Every structure is written in C-alpha cells, then in structure tokens.
Amino acid sequence: MRQALGPRLFLKRRDGYPPIWYIRDRYRMQSTGLSEDQSEAAQKSLEDYAAGRPISVSLPILTRPDTVYFVTCCKDDFPIKIGVAANVQKRLEALQVSLPYRVLLLATAPGGLARERKLHILFRGSKLYGEWFQRTPELMETVQFYARRSANG
C-alpha cells in the first residue's frame, strides 16, 4: 500500500487568473493567497499549516488542467461526466476506484476550465449532480463531435 503524503504545496493555474499557491493535505486544498513568485512565503505557510507534522518534500505540482474529458461507464444509459484534467489517464484511474462499472473515455477536447464551464452551462438542463449529466441527444452530439475531432488529429 502506498504511504500517504504529508501536506504539500500545489501551484494552481487557472485560465485568466494568476497562479496561486495552495496547500494540499490528502483530499483538502487550502489557498495560501500567495502568488507564484512568493514561493518562500508559501513554504513558510505550509510549515505553519503542518504544525510539526511531516511535510511532503515532493516538488510542487506545476501542471494546468487543460483537457476537457467526457466519460461514462460501460452500462446502458449511464450518465456522462464532463470534467477537466491535466492528465486524463490519471483522472480516469482515480474515477475508476469510486465507480461500480468500468470507466469509458468517450472524447477529449482542448480548452481547460473555460471550455468545461461553457459545456456545463450549455447542458445545465440535463445536469444530475456535480459534473454528471443525463444523456441527451444534444450532449451525445457534442461528445461525438469532439470524438471525431480528436480522431482526425
């Protein structure tokens, strides 16, 4: 079994916003409010947060979620998740742990958080919960569009 990492720094990049240092502690993320160039202050903030607990010494994550993905499961009429990730394969592996059926990647699209937000707004009428949407002809048409587009390079 993999040993859990202690709290660590995470540089969160979002389209249209300056990068901000966050502290990631297992499944929680807390903003330091510090910009990318304030790495020493972010490290001090991490030490204060940890309050003597071991800190992960891994390098900060400097990736940006820049790929929108559409996933479902291999079960008829299973909802579709519209999400965004820097590494889609790792995201699928993480999703698989919590789903009772095999995860299927339907399509991907460039565009990151901005495109994901637009798609969530476009399909808000079929939203079930979180990033999961009921299958509709319009959503399936969009998924097929991106699947064809990525297949053609």
C-alpha positions in Angstrom: 0.0 0.0 0.0 1.2 3.5 -0.9 2.2 5.7 2.0 0.1 8.8 2.3 1.9 12.1 1.6 2.0 14.8 4.1 0.8 18.3 3.3 2.5 19.8 0.3 2.4 22.9 -1.9 0.4 22.9 -5.1 0.6 25.8 -7.7 -2.9 26.1 -9.1 -3.1 27.6 -12.5 -6.5 28.7 -13.9 -7.2 30.3 -17.3 -7.4 34.0 -16.9 -6.1 34.1 -13.3 -2.6 34.4 -11.9 -1.2 31.2 -10.4 -1.8 30.8 -6.6 0.0 28.5 -4.1 -2.3 26.1 -2.4 -1.6 23.6 0.4 -2.8 20.1 -0.4 -3.4 17.8 2.5 -4.8 14.5 1.4 -8.2 15.5 -0.2 -8.3 19.1 1.2 -6.9 22.1 -0.6 -6.4 25.4 1.1 -5.4 28.6 -0.7 -2.4 30.5 0.7 -3.4 33.6 -1.2 0.2 33.8 -2.4 1.3 34.3 -6.0 3.7 32.1 -7.9 6.7 34.4 -7.1 6.1 34.1 -3.4 7.3 30.5 -3.1 9.4 31.1 0.1 6.3 32.6 1.9 4.2 29.7 0.6 6.8 27.3 2.1 6.5 29.1 5.5 2.7 28.9 5.2 2.9 25.2 4.6 5.2 24.8 7.7 2.7 26.7 9.8 -0.2 24.7 8.5 1.6 21.4 9.2 2.3 22.4 12.8 5.1 19.9 13.3 3.6 17.1 11.2 5.9 15.7 8.4 5.7 17.7 5.2 6.0 16.1 1.8 9.2 17.2 0.1 8.0 16.3 -3.4 8.3 19.1 -6.0 5.2 21.3 -6.3 2.8 20.3 -9.0 3.0 22.8 -11.8 0.5 21.4 -14.2 -2.6 23.1 -15.5 -5.9 21.3 -16.2 -6.1 21.9 -19.9 -8.0 18.9 -21.3 -11.8 18.6 -21.1 -12.9 14.9 -21.0 -16.2 13.1 -21.4 -16.5 9.8 -19.5 -19.2 7.3 -18.7 -19.3 3.7 -17.6 -20.0 0.5 -19.6 -23.6 0.4 -18.6 -26.6 1.4 -20.7 -27.8 5.0 -20.1 -25.1 5.7 -17.5 -24.6 9.4 -17.0 -21.8 11.3 -18.7 -19.2 13.3 -16.7 -17.8 16.5 -18.2 -14.6 17.2 -16.4 -11.1 18.8 -16.8 -7.7 17.4 -16.0 -4.0 17.9 -16.7 -3.5 14.2 -17.0 -6.7 12.5 -18.3 -5.4 8.9 -17.8 -4.6 9.5 -14.1 -8.0 11.1 -13.7 -9.7 8.1 -15.2 -7.8 5.8 -12.9 -8.9 7.9 -9.9 -12.5 7.8 -11.1 -12.4 4.0 -11.6 -11.8 3.5 -7.9 -15.2 5.0 -7.0 -17.4 3.7 -9.8 -19.0 0.2 -9.9 -18.6 -0.3 -13.6 -15.6 0.1 -16.0 -14.9 3.7 -16.9 -15.1 4.6 -20.6 -13.4 7.7 -22.1 -15.8 9.0 -24.8 -13.9 12.0 -26.0 -11.5 14.8 -25.1 -11.2 18.5 -26.1 -8.6 21.2 -25.6 -9.7 24.3 -23.7 -9.3 23.7 -20.0 -11.5 25.2 -17.4 -13.1 27.8 -19.7 -14.4 25.2 -22.1 -15.6 23.0 -19.2 -17.6 25.9 -17.7 -19.2 26.7 -21.1 -20.2 23.0 -21.5 -21.6 22.8 -18.0 -23.7 25.9 -18.8 -24.7 24.6 -22.2 -26.0 21.3 -20.6 -27.3 22.7 -17.3 -30.8 21.5 -18.1 -29.6 17.8 -18.0 -27.3 18.2 -15.0 -27.8 15.4 -12.4 -25.2 16.2 -9.7 -21.8 17.8 -9.7 -20.2 17.2 -13.1 -22.6 14.3 -14.1 -25.1 14.9 -16.9 -28.0 12.8 -18.2 -27.6 11.6 -21.7 -29.5 13.7 -24.1 -29.3 13.8 -27.9 -27.6 17.2 -27.7 -25.0 16.0 -25.3 -24.3 12.9 -27.3 -24.0 15.0 -30.5 -21.4 17.2 -28.7 -19.5 14.1 -27.5 -19.5 12.7 -31.0 -18.2 16.0 -32.4 -15.2 16.0 -30.1 -14.6 12.3 -30.6 -14.4 12.8 -34.4 -12.3 15.9 -34.0 -9.7 14.2 -31.8 -9.7 11.1 -34.1 -8.8 13.3 -37.0 -5.9 14.9 -35.2 
